[in-house]
């Protein structure tokens, strides 16, 4: 699983500074119960369209939860170039998280970097049930070179949707996970995950790819006897 995700991250780096990455949560990986609605049960979308180079919008949605099902924890791994503790979150719309922990790794070492939490009690206000959403703005205020910029200075880091496409070896083999409770089938809760839909290359990238393929076709044609 890890090698394809690493390849995805490498490819995404060439797509430019605007894009959208969407996670569709369609698989239960631990806990014993899957949500009873139609998958994707959950959706998480990272986008920086129309935002600054240090900003990404995260939209969390629950399109496939039914009945009394609700999500309490939303976890992500982050590109190691970005220390999660340096990320700043602000609520933009929909349900507000009860807590955001940019150091979730201290609770579950080697699993997830970032934790976004919603109320856990069945009767708690703000419970994240089916058909709801939460919008967060994520900002990065570090990573640029310190002092005068010279030819050997590292380039400033740009927070991209692809910055959340990272999974390392060992236990950290998932990009994201979410805990769904209130499932009618015992034991009543489960952890779900899913892979990302990566950004579509920008037009300039498509032109380069097309030109390369055309060049290969012409070369093969000329090399025929």
C-alpha positions, -999 to +999 in steps of 0.1 A: +000+000+000+028+024+009+046+024-024+017+035-045+009+064-021+046+075-022+044+075-060+011+095-058+029+121-036+058+123-061+035+127-091+013+153-073+043+175-067+044+183-104+008+194-107+013+230-097+001+249-067-037+245-072-056+213-067-081+192-049-075+159-031-106+139-019-107+109+003-136+086-001-141+064+030-153+030+017-135+003+038-137-007+075-102-016+088-107-023+125-134-022+151-157-049+138-186-029+123-191-011+090-216+018+086-249+005+072-255+032+045-241+033+010-204+041+007-186+064+006-198+068+042-175+097+047-156+122+025-127+145+033-116+171+007-085+192+008-084+222-016-064+253-020-082+268-050-085+305-046-064+305-014-029+317-005+002+295-008+001+288+029-036+279+031-057+248+025-094+243+031-106+210+045-142+199+041-154+169+061-187+153+050-209+123+061-229+115+029-233+077+037-241+076+074-276+065+083-298+061+114-279+069+146-245+067+131-220+095+138-183+102+134-162+112+164-126+111+152-110+121+119-073+113+117-047+122+090-010+117+083+009+148+071+039+151+048+070+151+071+081+185+055+053+200+076+053+197+114+016+193+123+022+214+154+029+243+131-005+241+114-032+266+125-069+257+122-100+280+120-136+269+118-152+282+086-187+266+085-209+237+094-202+218+126-174+229+147-149+203+161-148+199+198-110+196+196-082+196+171-049+180+181-019+186+158+001+162+179-022+131+179+009+110+174+017+113+211-015+094+219-011+066+193+026+067+184+035+057+149-001+059+136-015+093+128-002+129+130-033+150+131-066+144+150-099+163+145-125+154+171-163+158+174-186+150+204-188+114+214-220+112+235-251+101+217-271+131+229-243+157+227-250+188+208-229+191+176-228+154+170-216+147+135-244+126+120-253+117+084-257+145+058-237+171+077-204+189+071-176+208+087-153+233+070-119+242+083-092+265+071-056+252+076-027+276+075+010+272+077+032+299+090+066+283+090+090+266+066+105+295+048+142+302+046+156+323+075+178+353+067+188+365+032+178+343+004+207+331-017+213+305-044+217+278-018+187+287+003+159+261+005+127+272-012+098+282+010+075+253+017+040+256+001+011+239+019-008+219-008-037+194-007-010+168-015+008+176+017-017+153+035-008+124+012+019+108+034+022+074+050+055+061+064+066+025+071+056+005+101+023+011+118+018+044+099+005+026+068-028+046+063-032+081+051-064+087+071-088+070+094-122+079+110-141+064+139-179+059+133-201+051+163-238+043+166-238+015+140-268-007+144-248-039+139-228-050+170-202-041+182-217-007+172-186+011+160-158+008+135-128+025+120-130+033+083-105+045+057-101+051+020-077+061-007-075+096-023-086+108-056-056+127-068-057+160-087-060+161-124-029+176-141-031+212-151-035+220-188+002+228-192+011+195-177-013+177-201+003+195-231+038+183-220+026+148-215+008+148-249+039+163-266+060+135-251+037+108-262+034+123-297+072+124-299+075+088-289+049+079-316+068+098-343+101+083-332+087+047-333+072+054-367+105+067-381+123+037-367+102+012-385+119-006-415 
